Amino acid sequence: MTQVHGNATPSAAAQGDRTGLGRLIGAGLILVGVVLLALGAWLGPVRYAASTPGKLTVDNCTVEYKYRSSSSSSRKKTKTRWCYGTFTADNGSAKDLNAELKSDALYQRGHVINARKSGDTDYQLDKGWLYAIAVGSAWTFGALIALSAGIFTAVTGFPYGRSESRGLFKGCLAAAGLGAIGLVVSLLVAFFA
């Protein structure tokens, strides 16, 4: 008769520890998803609705260059266009003689740009509701990807635990796929809006 020494499978305690780690990772992914949802709401429609529409009359525009090292032998140059001038709210509630905003182009003195004031000194180009909703949707669809992965990992302990729930896997995979497609479409809408 042959005797077998040792265990072919890991002990139940070690397996439980690894499953717990998988569930902890899942909880972290759920937290990331909730933060992305909040950012999507704030950076998209909420910020747009809370900002004050107006016009910026350009005094001058400049280009700011920054250099970054992308490798040991090359330096990458990025440029940011800034326009400075007078912001006047459409309803007359605010006027700022020293407004500045990131611009999409260099404008001549006297050019009028549609802008929005979102803080004491925060100004941005007014790209409309479609752009604001597309930005918010992109963050929301990104959150859907993180939430679906987090829920699956938190429930099953994956990748360390055994997954007996194929229905949950299919549902989370479908949600992540929907999130990826929605993210791409939202980014395309924001780009072309």
Order of alpha helices (4+ residues) and beta strands (2+ residues): alpha-alpha-beta-beta-beta-beta-beta-alpha-alpha
